[in-house]
């Protein structure tokens, strides 16, 4: 069994708790980075689908740009996504 073979004495050393804390912090940062990247990919995919749908309806490039920009609340450099990567509606 894997748990029986794990050297549990590592937690009894003076460095055991800081090691566990550091591992937890790096794990949390990795999970957060991955989730933000996935959210941005999903947002960009939805923007692309919107643009393709508008193009199929016969919109001009200026109309598509105006429509996509109307749904954004930040500068165009964020590519239609807020910090969490979700699409924001125009108010």
C-alpha positions as CSV (number, residue, x, y, z in Angstrom):
1,X,0.0,0.0,0.0
2,X,1.3,3.4,-0.9
3,X,0.4,5.1,2.3
4,X,2.2,2.5,4.4
5,X,5.4,3.1,2.4
6,X,5.3,6.9,2.7
7,X,7.9,8.3,5.2
8,X,5.5,10.0,7.6
9,X,8.4,11.1,9.8
10,X,9.1,14.0,7.4
11,X,6.2,15.8,9.1
12,X,7.9,15.4,12.5
13,X,11.0,17.3,11.5
14,X,11.3,21.1,12.1
15,X,11.0,21.6,8.4
16,X,8.0,19.5,7.8
17,X,5.3,22.1,8.2
18,X,7.1,24.7,6.0
19,X,7.6,22.1,3.3
20,X,4.0,21.2,3.3
21,X,3.0,24.9,3.2
22,X,5.3,25.6,0.3
23,X,4.0,22.6,-1.6
24,X,0.4,23.7,-1.0
25,X,1.1,27.3,-2.2
26,X,2.8,26.1,-5.4
27,X,-0.1,23.6,-6.0
28,X,-2.6,26.4,-5.6
29,X,-0.7,28.7,-8.0
30,X,-0.6,25.9,-10.6
31,X,-4.3,25.2,-10.3
32,X,-5.1,28.9,-10.5
33,X,-2.9,29.4,-13.6
34,X,-4.5,26.5,-15.4
35,X,-8.0,27.6,-14.6
36,X,-7.4,31.1,-15.8
37,X,-5.8,29.8,-19.0
38,X,-8.8,27.5,-19.7
39,X,-11.2,30.4,-19.0
40,X,-9.4,32.6,-21.5
41,X,-9.4,29.9,-24.1
42,X,-13.1,29.4,-23.7
43,X,-13.7,33.1,-23.9
44,X,-11.7,33.5,-27.1
45,X,-13.5,30.5,-28.6
46,X,-16.8,32.1,-27.9
47,X,-15.6,35.4,-29.5
48,X,-14.5,33.4,-32.6
49,X,-17.8,31.6,-32.8
50,X,-19.6,35.0,-32.5
51,X,-17.5,36.5,-35.3
52,X,-18.1,33.4,-37.5
53,X,-21.8,33.6,-37.0
54,X,-21.9,37.3,-37.8
55,X,-19.8,36.7,-40.9
56,X,-22.2,33.9,-42.0
57,X,-25.1,36.4,-41.5
58,X,-23.4,38.8,-44.0
59,X,-22.1,41.5,-41.6
60,X,-19.3,43.6,-42.8
61,X,-16.0,43.6,-41.0
62,X,-16.7,47.1,-39.5
63,X,-20.1,45.9,-38.2
64,X,-18.5,42.8,-36.7
65,X,-15.8,44.9,-35.0
66,X,-18.4,47.3,-33.7
67,X,-20.7,44.5,-32.4
68,X,-17.8,42.7,-30.7
69,X,-16.5,45.9,-29.1
70,X,-20.0,46.8,-27.9
71,X,-19.9,43.8,-25.6
72,X,-16.6,44.6,-24.1
73,X,-16.2,46.7,-20.9
74,X,-12.4,47.0,-21.0
75,X,-9.8,47.9,-23.6
76,X,-9.6,45.8,-26.7
77,X,-6.2,44.4,-25.5
78,X,-8.1,42.0,-23.2
79,X,-9.8,40.4,-26.2
80,X,-13.3,40.6,-24.8
81,X,-12.6,38.9,-21.5
82,X,-12.5,40.3,-18.0
83,X,-9.8,39.2,-15.6
84,X,-11.4,35.8,-14.9
85,X,-11.8,35.2,-18.6
86,X,-15.5,35.5,-18.8
87,X,-17.4,37.5,-21.4
88,X,-18.9,40.7,-20.0
89,X,-22.2,42.2,-21.2
90,X,-22.5,45.8,-22.2
91,X,-24.6,47.9,-19.8
